[in-house]
Amino acid sequence: MTISTRIIATASALGLFAPAVWAEDYSAYFAESGIAGTIPTLSATEDPTPSDRFALGGALFLRGIEATLQERYRVGLHDMGLGIPGLITELNPNPAPDPFTPDVIAGLFNQIGEMMDQAQDAMAPIADADTVSVTLDLNAVWFDINANGTRDTNEDLLPVMVPLFVSGWQVQDTLDGFAAAGGAPTITFDTSDVAWLQAYTHVFSGTAEMVMAFDPTDMIAQVQNNAETIATLRDGPAPMIFMSPEDETLADLITIVLGVLEQTPNSVHTRAALDDFRAVIAHNLVFWDRVRAETDNNQEFIPNSTQDSALGILFPDTIDVAWQAVLADAAKVLEGELLIPHWRTGEEVGVNLNTWLENPSALDVVGVIAGSDLAPYMERGPIATPDTLAQFDGLTGGNFALVAFTRN
């Protein structure tokens, strides 16, 4: 038990104050020790409170992202742009990177999946009746991208995290908005936010499972070897896969992506991803039950209709209903109750995603477009439409990604 927690517990026993109004500030841990240094400190806490458990879960979640960034920096993958969590944020170039090897990408996602599992385990004991109150100055959090143990330029929380959830011109606009407000805010996370973070750990672990289902290692090795053979024949350097926008590098990347998608996926991983995506929705339902019941208004991360967001994001009053409708449709797609439309099937036949995730087969891109490779997964039934998603996007003023991130 931390010193401040013991003080609170003693004072509570004496009836000096109600424990729910107190929040422990964990900012100094992150500011002084970094994310990796904070984890052993929180892990060693005796008799951890629900707040301690949530802080540890948050540190493990952030560590999963940090480890991915460090590995990318190590091998010089500074500008990936593949639209996958962990590979989006642009990094400062490493002046002396280690050689890139074919197993790097699979290793990245295997690692982030393991860290998300640890974060989930840390928060699992937190129940509805528990009081979580964790104050964190987001300016105190930083990612040690170059793994040198010190806080350097472009290692602050916001420049790393914002590109994960917004895109294009919205990235700089969002960062400018925070800068104009004096930087990242201080937030007091509560019990509702536990369910939010639990859901987000499953977003990342589900993504990792899908990448591992299509393990790209062998295809990367094949393309890399062929590129080196061609370079040797023409007496020139081999292109650096993933590392430049040159035409031949892009051609190699396309070859890798197409080759990976045409592999038979590992069903153990696709089923695990299905469970993760189910968990995203389940935790989200818990989150909404908790947040609707809140009556305070204390540096809220995600507010209900009577609260204010410390992030300074304004939400329409009906945004929760609209987002729940999006998730309800997503749940039906995951369970095969709504089918995915295909251009050649009309309005009464679609693809059952659940059937494919449970027993996946190889999907040739041409066969997917033509429909022939999807025929075993097609059936008659209600079809998912973009209407619900479009309504939500309209309510958010087109800033779907950022609002979806906060709404989970």
N, C-alpha and C positions, 0 to 999 in steps of 0.2 A: 504494500500500500504506500502510495506517495505521501510526502509530508503534508501537502495541502489537503489531500483526501482524508488523512487522519484528523487534521484540524476540523474539517467539516463534519466528520463522523462524531467527534467528541462534542462539538458545539450542538449538533443535532440531538444527541442524547441528553444534553442539558436543557433542551427546549429553547435554545437561543434563536434559532431560525429554522425555516422549512427547507430541507435539502433541495427541493425542486427549483428554488430561485437561484441557486449557486451554480456557476459553471467553472470548471477547471480550465485554465488557459495552458494549452500545449504548445504555444508558439515558440517558446524558447528552445524546446527540444529540437525542432526542425531547423531553426535559425542557426543554432550552435553546432549541432551534430550532423545536419543533413538528414536525408530520408533514411539511408542505410544505417547511420549511427543511432537513429531514434528507435529502430526496431528492437535491438537487444535490450535497450533501457526499458521499453514498455513491456517486452516479453518477460522481463525479470520482476515485474511488479507483483508483489505478494498480495493475495486476495484481491484481484483486480475488480474494480467497479464496472458497471455497464459502460460508463464513459471511457474508462481505460481500455475496455475491449473494443469499443468503436474507434478510438484513436489508433490502436494497434492495427485494426482492420484497414483503416484509411492509410496508414503508413505502408502496409503491405501492398495495397492497391497501387499507391504511388510508386513504390519500389519496383513493381512489375513494369510500369511504364519507363522508369529510369533505367532499369537494366537493359531494356530494349534499345533505348537511345544510346546507352554506352556501347553496346555491341555494334550498333550501326556506325558510331563514330570510330570505333576501333578499326573497322575494315573499310572506312571511307564511304559508306553509304549515306551521304549527306543530303541528297535530294532524290527521294524515291518517287513520290507522287502516285502511288498505286491505289490510293483510296482505301487502304486497310488500316485499322487502328494500330499504331506503333510504327507505321511506315509513311506517315503523312507529313509530320513536322519537319521543316527544313532545318538542317543543322549547319553550324560553321564547318567548313572543310577541315579535315584532319591533315596537317602538313606532312605527316609520315605514317600513313595507315599500314596496318598489317595486311598481308595478302588475303584477298577474298577467296573463300573456299565454298564448294557447293552445299555444304551442310549448314551454312550460316542462317539461311532463312528459316529452315525447320527448327533450328536451335532457338532462334528468336521467339517463335511462337510456342514452342515447348516450354520455354522459360516463363513467358508471361502467363501461360495457362497454369503452371505450378504456383506462381505467386498469387493468382486470383483464387486458387483453391485454398491457399493458406489464409487469405483475407476472409474468405467465406467461413472457414473454421473458427477464426478469431471472433467473428461476430455472431456465430450460431447460437450461443447461450443467451443472447439478449432477447428478452420477452416484451410483450406489449405493456406489461405493468411496470417495467423497469424505467427508471429516469436516466436519460442520457442528456448531458449538457456539456458540450465541448466547445470552448472558444478557441478560434484559430485565426490569427492574422495571416491572410493569404500571402502578404508580402514576405513573411518569414520562410515560406516554403520555396525550395530551389532544387533543381535537378543537377547533379554532378555529372554532366554529360561527358566531359573528358576524363572523368575518374581521377582527378588530381587532388581531391580532398578539399578544394577551396571553391568559393563561389565566384564565378567568372561572368563576363558579359554574356548575355543571351541564355543564362541558365535560370532565370526567374520562372515562376510558375506559369504566369499568363501567356508569354510568348510560346511556350511549349504546348499548353493545354488547349488554347483557343483554336488552333488549326485542326485539332481533332474533332471539333464539333461545329465549326462553321467553315465556309469555303470562299474562295475568290476574294472579291473586294470586301466582303463582310469581315474577313480576318482583321485587316488594318482598321476598319471602322470600329470594330469591337474593341481592339486594343487602344485606339485613340479615345474611345469613350471612357474606358477605365482610367487612362492617363489624365483626362480632363477632370475626372472625379477625385484625383489624388492618388491613384494607384489601386491595387487590389483591396477589396474591403476586408473588414474583420467580420467573421461569421460565427454565430453560436449554433452549432449543430445539435439537433435534438433527436428524440426517439424515432420520429418520422423519417429523419434522414438516414437512419440505420437501414431501413428497408430500401431507400433510394440507392444507397451505396451497394447493398447486397445485390440489387438488380443489375447495377452497372458492372459489378465483377463478373456476372454471368454473361453480359454482353461481350466482354473481352475474352472470357474463357470459351464461350461458344464460337467466337470468331477463330480463336486458336485451334479449336477442335476441327473446324472446317478446313483450315489450312493443312493441318496434319492429316486429314482424311485424303487430301490430294498431295501428299508429301512431295515437294518439288525437287528434292535433292538429286535424284538420278537424272532427271531431265536437265537440270542446270549443269551437271557434270558432262552430260553428252553434248550439249550445245557449246559449253566452254571448250571441251576437247576439240570439237570440230572447228571452232573459230581459231584455235591455236594452230591447227593443221593448215588451214587456209592461209593464216598469217605467215607460217613458215615457208609455204610454197611461193608466196609473193615477196618473201624476204622483208617483212614489215612487222610492226607490233600488233598483237592481238587486241581487239576492242575490249574495253572494260565493261563487262555486263553490269547493268544497273547504274553505271556511274557517269554516263554522258548521253546527250541527246543525239549523237551521231546516227546517221541512217542505218549503218550496219549494227550498231548497238540496239537500236529500236527493233530491227528485224530479228535479232537474237532474242530479245525480250518477248516479242510476239510469239516466236517459235516455242519458247519455254511455256508461256501461258497456255497456248493451244495444246501443247503436248501434255501438260499437267492435267488439263480438263478432260483429256481423252483417256486418262488412266481410270481403272476401276477403283472407285473410292473405298477406303477402309470403313466398313460399316460400323465398327466399334466407335470410331470417331464421329461419324455422322449421327449415330444414335445418341452419343454423349452431347453433341451440339444441340440436338432436338431437346434433350432434357434441360440444357442450359437456357435455351430460348423460352421453354415453358417456365423455367424459374424466373426469368426476367418479368414475365407477366404476373406470376404469382406474387412475387415480392412487390410489384407495382400496386397490386390490389391492396396489400397490407399497408403500403405507404399511403394510399388515398384514404383508407379508413382512419389511419392515425392523424394525418394532417388535417382532415376535416374536423377532428375533435379538439384541435388546439384552440386555446383562448388567449394565449400570450402574444406578444409582438416584440420579439427580442432578437435583433440582428438575424432575421430569418434567411436561410438559404433558399428554401422553396416555400412560399407562403400560401395560405388559403385565401379566400376572398376578403377576409377581414384583416389580413396582415400585409406588411410591406416587405419586399425583397431587399436584402442588403446588397445584392448585386446590381440594384437599380434598374432591373428589367420590369417593364409594365406588362401585365397579363390581362386580357379581357376576362370578365367575370365568368364567362361560359367556357373558358379554355379547358378546364378540367373535364367537363362533359365531353367536349370534342376529342380530347386526347384519349379518354377512356373508350370512345367509340373506335378510334384507330386501333387500340390494343385488343379490343373485343374481336375485330375482324382479323387481326394478326393471329390471335389464339385459334380462331376457326380455321385459318389457313394451315397452321401447324398441325392441327388435328385432322385435316382432310375434310372438314365440314364445309369449307369454301374452297373451290378449285381455282387454279391459276389459268387465266385465259390464254389461248393460243390462236394465232391469226387464221388457222385453217379449220378450227373446230366449231365456229359459230358461238351462240350465246347459251347453249345448254350442255356443252362438253368442255372439260378443262383438265388440267394436270393436277393430280393429287400429290402435293409436296410431301405429306406424311409418308406415303407409300415409298417414295424414292428415298427419303432419309432413313427409313427403317431397313430397306434392302436396295441400296444404290447400285446402279450399273454405270459403265462408262458412257459418257455423253459426247459424241463427236459434235463439234460446233455446227457443221453443216447439217447433221442429222437433227440437231435441236431446232435449227431454223426451219428445216423442212417439216419437222414434226415426227419423222420416222423413229428417231431414238426415244421419243417421249411417249409413243403409242402404248407401251406396256403400262404406263402410269396415268393414262387418260381414262376418264369415266364421265358418265352423265351426272349432273348435279348443279347446285347453285354456284355461280361464278363470282369471285371477288372482283370488285370494281374500284377504280381510283377515287370514287366520289367522296368517301369519308376522309381520305388523306387530303384531297383538294380543299375540303371545307376547313380542315385544321390549318392548312397552309394559308388559307385566306384570313383566318382569325389572327395568325401570327404576323401578318403583313409581309409574308414571303420569307421571313426569317425562321424557316421551319427547323433547321438543324439545331440552332442555339436553344430555341424554346423546347424542342423535343428532348434535348440534353437535360435541361433543368426539370422538365416534367417527367422524364424517364419513361 
